[in-house]
Amino acid sequence: MAEHLSEEQIAEFKEAFSLFDKDGDGTITTKELGTVMRSLGQNPTEAELQDMVNEIDADGDGTIDFPEFLTMMARKMKDTDSEEEIKEAFKVFDKDGNGFISAAELRHVMTNLGEKLSDQEVEEMIREADTDGDGQINYDEFVKMCAMASMYSLPNNSSYVSEAPGMPPANGYYAVEPTTPVPSTPVAFGGIGSPSPASRTSSTHILSPRGSFMESEFGDRRRRDSAMQTLPYTKEFVDEYRKRMKADPDPEAQFAFAMYLIDAAKRVADPRDSAKQARKYRDTLLTDSLRLIKKLATNPVAPGKPPFADAQFFLANCFGNGSLGLPVDHTKAYHLYVQASKQNHPAATYRTAVCNEVGAGTKRNYPRGLLFYRKAASLGDTAGMYKLGMILLHGLLEQPRNAREAIVWLRRAAGQADEDNPHALHELAQLHQDPDGKIAAYNEVYARDLYTQAAQLGYAPSQCKLGEAYASGTLACPADARASISWYTKAANKGDGNAELALSGWYLTGGEGVLQQSDSEAYLWARRAALKGIANAEYAVGHYTEVGIGTRTDLEEAKRWYGRAAAQGHARAAQRLADLRQAGGRAPAREGDGDCVVM
């Protein structure tokens, strides 16, 4: 069976197998079989996995070697339903050959294809499949439903359906450029009450996909900070805690103590100490913490056991960004990420993938990066699932596009979205907002709910989307100035340039009973957005400066802003710049000055 596999396939399987072969003895445990297969894009059911284990692990020792794994993968690939099989299944239930099957028959079809779905899941599939509302399913709709069937059998999918789980801007959040004076924030207009963020926290507080790959996020910061708040921060307690830890070999307890020392270095203050004494004590705490972390990251936690993975991940972050006084060393960081990944540390596996993608601490290697993204996703890492979904959706890392599998991973990521990883919610909303429904069924209400979830988690692009929807009355939202300004304000306060420009428009016109008109605020918000390089904002600042809205009239300054916008292909800016140059030192008449330039 394995002889039918290509050399490339065998090499890929070997790479995936070795990632989970922790001790290098050429075997993996039967418990790890499903994770390895999912890292290779397969999604076997628990029943299928058990059948494979029963067939391969004949002696019941709980391990599988690579030749056995290779044979099993070859059989699994051969048994995968082909497109022809789907066509045949469709024909079986298209009794009159007219190219349609009824919704009632669809339920029977999915059951016969082996998808054991609840009534609620079937109804949801039917609703999304019957896109034209004629009560029948054509072949294209049927193919989409076959894809959805696999999605609905995934873990966490029920929560996704009930909660209604985005792609961040290409370069993440813009950095907020300070302006003088700084625009004020609209206050107390009683807009949408933004619910407090979901209480769900990720098991690992990892690098956000939008951020710098060496952005420092040490574990689940919120949960750790909450626990640390209950501990006193005095020299006496530090000494007492240290004594207790000398008698406690538990690596988790030791690691928690190291984290406490780092916090204590910031918080412990003895009024009797001089500045020099306080600095020396702080340095001592940090040195002790780093020494303990290094010990946990390099020494076995017990005979025959590897070092502590959380410590390896933390130390890798320190080398990645130069914290705790360590020099930046991406090679050491990468090595530690790999070591933690061998212990199936989800966040470290994701970082290993990023390092391979960008060439940090190792040579750039897209295939290896993809393999680690798959492993991270299979381990349940939210950012890993999102990133893998985006790779497959857009054909990144030299991979062919695979929208079906992309949706699977995006929905998984959305199902466990939190404040640090809301991106999949936003991306899915964009897909469902597409009127053509090329990848996901067009559904404005569903898209709005997805944006709302991400917005409530604090994701600025989704907040901006809702501001736009309530301003224009789209996405099944009523036209509501109060709600629009509220969401735009939340996004602008996070530095979203498009939201800043939108607030400029609201200040330019004012919102009756909601927001008082202000030329100066309109100018300042537009300028804040323009400093981020947004062409429309640059054009708006050019207009404000030309006619004296919120600032003094200055034709040379206006031409400079028009020039910046024109350099980005802004047609109206280019035309206005040409008009000003042609008119010389005076401002030529404008056409359509009554039109707002930003809304």
C-alpha positions in Angstrom: 0.0 0.0 0.0 2.8 2.5 1.0 4.6 1.9 -2.3 1.9 4.1 -4.0 3.0 7.1 -2.1 5.4 9.6 -3.6 8.8 10.5 -2.1 7.4 13.9 -1.2 4.5 12.4 0.6 6.7 10.0 2.5 9.0 12.8 3.5 6.1 14.9 4.7 4.7 12.0 6.8 8.2 11.3 8.2 8.6 14.9 9.3 5.2 15.0 11.0 5.8 11.6 12.6 9.2 12.8 14.0 7.7 15.9 15.5 5.7 13.7 17.9 8.4 11.1 18.4 9.6 12.8 21.6 12.4 10.4 22.6 13.5 9.6 19.0 13.0 5.9 19.4 11.0 5.7 16.1 7.6 5.2 17.7 4.6 7.3 18.7 1.9 6.4 21.2 -1.5 5.4 20.0 -2.9 8.4 21.9 -0.9 10.7 19.6 -2.0 9.1 16.4 -5.0 11.4 15.9 -2.9 14.5 16.5 -0.3 13.4 14.0 -2.9 12.7 11.4 -4.7 16.0 12.0 -1.3 17.8 11.5 -1.3 16.3 8.0 -4.7 17.6 7.2 -6.7 14.4 8.0 -9.7 14.5 10.3 -10.4 10.9 11.4 -13.3 10.3 13.8 -12.7 8.7 17.2 -14.2 5.4 15.9 -11.9 5.5 12.8 -8.9 6.1 15.1 -9.8 3.2 17.3 -10.2 0.9 14.3 -6.7 1.9 13.1 -5.2 1.3 16.5 -6.8 -2.1 16.8 -5.5 -3.0 13.3 -2.0 -1.7 13.7 -1.2 -2.1 17.4 -1.7 -5.9 17.4 0.4 -6.5 20.4 -1.3 -3.8 22.4 1.9 -2.2 23.6 0.4 1.3 22.9 3.0 2.3 20.3 3.1 2.6 16.5 6.3 2.7 14.4 6.8 4.6 11.2 6.3 1.8 8.7 3.0 0.9 10.4 2.0 4.6 10.3 3.0 4.9 6.6 0.8 1.9 5.7 -2.1 3.3 7.6 -1.8 6.7 6.0 -1.7 5.2 2.5 -4.9 3.2 3.3 -6.6 6.3 4.7 -5.8 8.4 1.6 -7.0 5.7 -0.7 -10.2 5.4 1.2 -11.0 9.1 1.1 -14.2 9.9 -0.8 -13.5 11.3 -4.2 -15.5 13.8 -6.2 -16.8 11.0 -8.3 -18.2 9.3 -5.3 -20.0 12.5 -4.2 -21.5 12.7 -7.7 -22.7 9.1 -7.4 -24.2 9.8 -4.0 -26.0 12.8 -5.4 -27.4 10.8 -8.3 -28.8 8.1 -6.0 -31.1 10.6 -4.4 -31.8 12.7 -7.5 -34.5 10.2 -8.5 -36.0 12.1 -11.4 -32.6 13.2 -12.7 -33.6 16.9 -12.7 -30.4 18.0 -10.8 -32.1 18.7 -7.5 -32.8 16.8 -4.3 -35.3 17.8 -1.6 -34.3 19.1 1.8 -35.9 16.0 3.4 -33.7 13.8 1.2 -30.6 15.7 2.2 -31.0 14.6 5.8 -31.0 11.0 4.5 -28.0 11.7 2.3 -25.9 13.0 5.1 -26.8 10.1 7.3 -25.8 7.6 4.5 -22.5 9.5 4.1 -21.7 8.6 7.7 -22.3 12.0 9.2 -24.2 11.5 12.4 -25.6 15.0 13.0 -28.1 16.3 15.5 -31.4 17.7 14.3 -30.2 21.2 15.1 -27.0 20.7 13.0 -29.0 19.3 10.1 -31.4 22.2 10.1 -28.5 24.7 10.2 -26.9 22.9 7.2 -30.1 22.9 5.3 -30.7 26.6 6.0 -27.2 27.5 4.7 -27.4 25.0 1.8 -30.7 26.2 0.3 -29.2 29.5 -0.8 -31.9 30.3 -3.3 -34.8 29.4 -0.9 -36.5 27.1 -3.4 -36.7 24.2 -0.9 -34.4 22.0 -3.0 -30.7 21.4 -3.1 -28.8 21.5 -6.4 -25.4 19.8 -7.0 -23.2 22.8 -6.1 -25.2 23.3 -2.9 -24.8 19.6 -2.1 -21.0 19.7 -2.5 -20.9 22.6 -0.1 -23.0 20.6 2.4 -20.6 17.7 2.2 -17.9 20.1 3.2 -20.0 21.5 6.0 -20.7 18.0 7.3 -17.0 17.6 8.2 -17.0 21.0 9.8 -20.0 20.2 12.0 -18.3 17.0 13.3 -15.4 19.0 14.7 -15.0 19.6 18.4 -16.2 23.0 19.7 -18.5 23.4 16.7 -21.7 23.4 18.7 -20.5 26.4 20.7 -19.6 28.1 17.4 -23.2 27.6 16.1 -24.8 28.9 19.2 -22.5 31.8 19.9 -22.0 32.9 16.3 -18.3 33.3 16.1 -11.7 38.2 11.1 -8.9 39.0 9.4 -6.8 41.9 10.8 -5.4 44.6 8.6 -2.4 43.3 6.7 0.0 44.9 9.0 -1.9 44.7 12.2 -3.0 47.7 14.2 -1.5 51.0 13.2 0.7 52.7 15.7 -1.0 55.8 17.2 0.8 58.9 16.2 0.6 61.7 18.8 -0.8 65.0 17.7 -0.8 68.3 19.3 -3.4 69.0 20.5 -4.8 65.5 20.8 -8.4 65.1 19.7 -10.9 64.5 22.4 -13.0 61.4 22.7 -16.8 61.7 22.5 -18.2 61.3 26.0 -21.4 60.1 27.7 -23.7 60.1 24.7 -25.3 56.9 25.9 -24.5 54.8 22.8 -24.3 51.1 22.6 -23.4 49.5 25.9 -20.5 47.4 25.0 -20.7 44.1 27.0 -17.7 43.2 29.0 -15.4 40.8 27.1 -16.0 37.1 27.3 -14.7 35.5 30.4 -13.2 32.6 28.4 -9.4 32.7 28.5 -7.0 30.9 26.3 -5.0 28.1 27.8 -1.9 29.9 26.4 -1.7 33.6 25.9 0.2 33.5 22.7 1.5 35.8 20.0 -1.4 37.5 18.3 -1.3 36.9 14.5 -1.4 40.6 13.8 1.6 41.4 15.9 5.4 41.3 15.7 6.5 37.7 15.8 8.6 38.4 18.9 5.8 40.3 20.7 6.1 39.3 24.4 3.1 37.5 25.8 4.1 35.4 28.7 1.5 32.7 29.3 -2.1 33.6 30.2 -1.3 37.0 31.6 -4.8 37.8 32.8 -5.2 34.6 34.8 -1.7 34.9 36.3 -2.2 38.6 37.2 -5.5 37.7 38.9 -3.8 35.1 41.0 -0.9 37.4 41.7 -3.2 40.1 43.0 -4.1 37.9 45.9 -0.5 37.6 47.1 1.2 40.3 49.2 4.3 42.0 47.8 6.6 42.6 50.7 10.2 41.6 51.5 8.9 39.5 54.3 6.6 37.5 52.1 9.2 37.1 49.4 11.5 35.5 52.0 8.8 33.3 53.3 7.7 32.2 49.8 11.4 31.5 49.0 11.7 29.2 52.0 8.6 27.3 51.1 9.8 26.7 47.5 13.1 25.2 48.7 11.1 22.3 50.0 8.8 22.0 46.9 10.3 20.3 43.9 7.1 20.6 41.8 8.1 22.4 38.5 4.7 24.2 38.2 5.1 25.6 41.7 8.7 26.6 41.0 7.7 28.3 37.8 4.8 30.2 39.5 7.4 31.4 42.1 9.6 32.6 39.3 6.7 34.6 37.8 6.0 36.0 41.3 9.5 37.2 41.6 9.3 39.1 38.4 6.1 40.8 39.6 7.6 41.4 43.0 10.5 43.2 41.4 8.1 45.8 40.1 5.9 46.1 43.2 7.9 45.6 46.3 8.8 49.0 47.8 10.4 49.6 51.2 10.3 53.2 52.2 13.4 52.6 54.3 15.5 51.7 51.2 17.5 54.3 49.3 17.2 54.4 45.5 20.4 52.3 45.2 19.2 49.7 47.7 15.8 49.4 45.9 17.5 49.0 42.6 19.8 46.3 44.0 16.9 44.4 45.5 15.0 44.6 42.3 17.9 43.3 40.3 18.4 40.4 42.8 14.8 39.3 42.4 15.1 39.4 38.6 18.4 37.5 38.7 16.9 34.8 41.0 13.8 34.5 38.8 15.9 34.1 35.6 18.2 31.6 37.3 15.2 29.5 38.3 13.6 29.7 34.8 16.8 28.6 33.2 17.1 25.7 35.5 13.5 24.6 34.8 14.1 25.1 31.0 17.3 23.1 30.8 17.2 20.4 33.5 14.9 17.4 33.5 11.9 17.8 35.9 12.5 14.2 37.0 14.7 11.3 36.0 13.9 10.3 32.4 11.6 13.4 32.0 12.2 16.4 29.8 12.6 20.0 31.1 9.5 22.1 31.9 7.9 23.2 28.7 6.3 26.4 30.0 9.8 27.5 31.2 11.3 26.8 27.8 8.6 28.8 26.2 9.0 31.7 28.6 12.8 31.7 28.2 12.5 31.6 24.5 10.3 34.7 24.6 12.9 36.5 26.8 15.6 35.7 24.2 13.3 36.8 21.5 12.7 40.3 22.8 15.6 40.8 25.2 13.6 41.0 28.4 15.0 40.2 31.9 18.3 41.6 30.8 19.0 38.9 28.3 20.5 39.7 24.9 18.3 39.3 21.9 19.2 35.9 20.4 16.7 34.5 17.9 18.7 31.3 17.5 18.4 30.4 21.2 14.8 31.4 21.1 14.1 29.1 18.2 15.9 26.2 19.8 13.8 26.6 23.0 10.6 26.8 21.0 11.5 23.6 19.2 12.3 21.8 22.5 8.9 22.9 24.0 7.1 21.9 20.8 8.5 18.4 21.2 6.5 18.3 24.4 3.4 19.4 22.4 3.4 22.9 23.9 0.8 24.6 21.6 2.1 28.2 21.8 5.7 27.1 21.4 4.7 25.1 18.4 3.0 28.1 16.9 6.1 30.2 17.5 8.3 27.5 15.9 6.1 27.8 12.8 6.4 31.6 12.7 10.2 31.3 13.0 10.4 28.9 10.1 8.1 31.2 8.0 10.0 34.4 8.6 13.5 32.9 9.0 14.1 33.9 12.6 16.7 31.9 14.4 16.7 29.4 11.5 16.6 29.3 7.7 13.3 30.3 6.1 11.5 27.1 5.4 7.9 27.3 4.2 7.2 23.6 4.2 8.5 23.1 7.7 6.6 26.2 8.8 3.4 24.9 7.4 4.0 21.6 9.2 4.4 23.3 12.5 1.3 25.4 11.9 -0.6 22.2 11.3 0.8 20.8 14.5 -0.1 23.9 16.5 -3.6 23.9 15.1 -4.0 20.2 15.9 -2.9 20.9 19.4 -5.7 23.4 19.8 -3.7 26.6 19.5 -6.1 29.4 18.5 -3.6 31.5 16.6 -2.3 28.3 14.9 -5.8 27.4 13.7 -6.4 30.9 12.5 -3.1 31.2 10.7 -3.5 27.8 9.1 -7.0 28.8 7.9 -5.6 32.0 6.3 -2.8 30.1 4.6 -5.2 27.7 3.0 -7.8 30.4 2.2 -5.3 32.6 0.4 -2.8 30.1 -0.8 0.1 31.4 1.3 3.5 29.8 1.9 3.4 28.4 -1.6 0.4 26.2 -0.8 -2.6 25.7 -3.1 -5.8 27.3 -2.0 -8.2 25.0 -0.1 -11.3 27.0 1.0 -13.0 23.9 2.4 -10.3 23.1 4.9 -9.7 26.8 5.5 -13.2 27.2 6.8 -12.8 24.2 9.1 -9.8 25.8 10.8 -11.3 29.3 10.9 -14.5 28.0 12.5 -12.4 26.1 15.1 -10.5 29.2 15.9 -13.7 31.3 16.1 -15.2 28.7 18.4 -12.5 29.5 21.1 -11.9 33.2 20.2 -10.9 35.4 23.1 -9.5 39.0 23.5 -6.1 37.9 22.2 -7.4 35.9 19.3 -10.6 37.4 17.8 -9.4 37.4 14.2 -11.2 34.3 13.0 -14.5 35.9 14.0 -13.8 38.9 11.8 -12.6 36.8 8.9 -15.6 34.6 8.9 -17.8 37.7 9.1 -16.2 39.0 5.9 -16.7 35.7 4.1 -20.4 35.6 5.1 -20.8 39.3 4.1 -19.7 38.6 0.5 -22.9 38.8 -1.6 -21.5 36.3 -4.1 -21.2 33.7 -1.4 -18.1 32.2 -3.1 -16.7 30.6 0.0 -19.4 30.9 2.7 -23.2 31.4 2.4 -24.2 35.0 2.2 -25.9 36.0 5.4 -25.8 39.7 6.6 -27.4 38.9 10.0 -24.9 36.2 10.7 -22.0 38.4 9.6 -23.3 41.2 11.9 -23.3 38.7 14.8 -19.8 37.6 14.1 -18.5 41.2 13.9 -20.4 41.9 17.2 -18.7 39.0 18.9 -15.3 40.2 17.8 -16.1 43.8 18.6 -17.1 42.8 22.1 -13.8 41.1 22.5 -12.2 44.5 21.8 -11.1 43.9 18.1 -10.9 47.3 16.5 -11.5 46.4 12.9 -14.8 44.7 13.9 -15.7 47.7 16.0 -15.1 49.9 13.0 -17.2 47.6 10.8 -20.1 48.0 13.2 -19.7 51.8 13.3 -20.0 51.8 9.5 -23.0 49.4 9.5 -24.9 51.6 12.0 -24.0 54.7 10.1 -25.3 53.4 6.8 -28.0 51.0 7.9 -26.3 47.9 6.4 -25.6 44.4 7.8 -29.2 44.3 9.0 -28.4 47.1 11.4 -30.8 50.2 11.7 -29.3 53.6 10.9 -28.3 54.7 14.4 -26.0 57.6 14.9 -25.5 56.9 18.6 -24.5 53.3 18.0 -22.3 54.2 15.1 -20.4 56.9 17.1 -20.0 54.5 20.0 -18.4 51.7 18.0 -16.2 54.1 16.0 -15.0 55.6 19.3 -14.1 52.3 20.7 -12.1 51.4 17.6 -10.5 54.9 17.3 -9.3 54.7 20.9 -7.5 51.5 19.9 -5.7 53.4 17.1 -7.8 52.2 14.1 -7.2 54.8 11.4 -10.4 54.2 9.5 -12.4 54.7 12.7 -10.5 57.9 13.4 -11.4 59.2 9.9 -15.0 58.2 10.4 -15.1 60.2 13.7 -13.8 63.1 11.8 -16.8 62.9 9.5 -19.1 62.7 12.5 -17.6 65.8 14.1 -17.8 67.6 10.7 -21.5 67.1 10.5 -22.4 66.5 14.1 -24.9 64.0 15.4 -28.2 65.6 16.5 -28.7 64.9 20.2 -25.6 62.7 20.2 -22.5 64.6 19.2 -21.9 68.3 19.0 -20.4 69.6 15.7 -16.8 70.6 16.0 -14.5 71.7 13.1 -11.4 71.4 15.3 -12.2 67.9 16.4 -12.9 67.0 12.7 -9.5 68.2 11.7 -7.6 66.6 14.5 -9.2 63.1 14.1 -8.6 63.3 10.3 -5.0 64.3 10.9 -4.5 61.5 13.3 -5.7 59.0 10.6 -3.7 60.7 7.9 -0.4 60.3 9.9 -1.0 56.5 9.5 -0.8 56.9 5.8 -4.6 56.4 5.0 -5.1 58.1 1.6 -8.7 59.2 2.2 -7.6 60.8 5.5 -4.7 62.6 3.7 -7.1 63.9 1.2 -9.5 65.1 4.0 -6.7 66.9 5.8 -5.8 68.5 2.5 -9.3 69.8 2.1 -9.6 71.0 5.7 -6.3 72.8 5.4 -7.2 74.3 2.0 -10.5 75.8 3.2 -9.7 76.4 6.8 -11.8 73.8 8.7 -10.5 73.4 12.2 -7.1 74.9 11.3 -5.8 78.0 9.5 -5.9 78.1 5.7 -2.5 77.0 4.2 -2.4 76.2 0.5 1.1 74.9 0.6 0.3 72.6 3.4 -2.9 71.5 1.6 -0.9 70.7 -1.5 1.5 68.6 0.6 -1.4 66.5 1.9 -3.0 66.2 -1.5 0.4 65.1 -2.8 0.7 62.3 -0.2 -2.8 61.1 -1.1 -2.2 61.3 -4.8 1.0 59.3 -4.5 -1.2 56.4 -3.2 -3.4 56.7 -6.3 -6.2 58.9 -4.8 -7.8 60.3 -8.0 -9.6 63.3 -6.3 -6.5 64.3 -4.5 -4.5 64.2 -7.7 -7.1 66.3 -9.5 -7.2 68.9 -6.7 -3.4 69.1 -6.6 -3.3 69.8 -10.3 -6.0 72.5 -10.0 -4.1 74.2 -7.2 -0.8 74.2 -9.1 -2.5 75.5 -12.2 -4.1 78.4 -10.2 -0.8 79.5 -8.8 -1.1 81.3 -5.4 -4.8 81.5 -5.2 -7.3 78.7 -4.5 -9.5 77.8 -7.5 -13.2 77.2 -7.2 -14.2 73.7 -6.1 -16.9 71.5 -7.6 -19.2 69.7 -5.2 -17.9 71.4 -2.0 -21.2 70.5 -0.4 -20.1 66.9 -0.4 -18.5 65.7 2.8 -15.0 64.5 2.1 -14.9 61.8 4.8 -18.4 60.4 5.1 
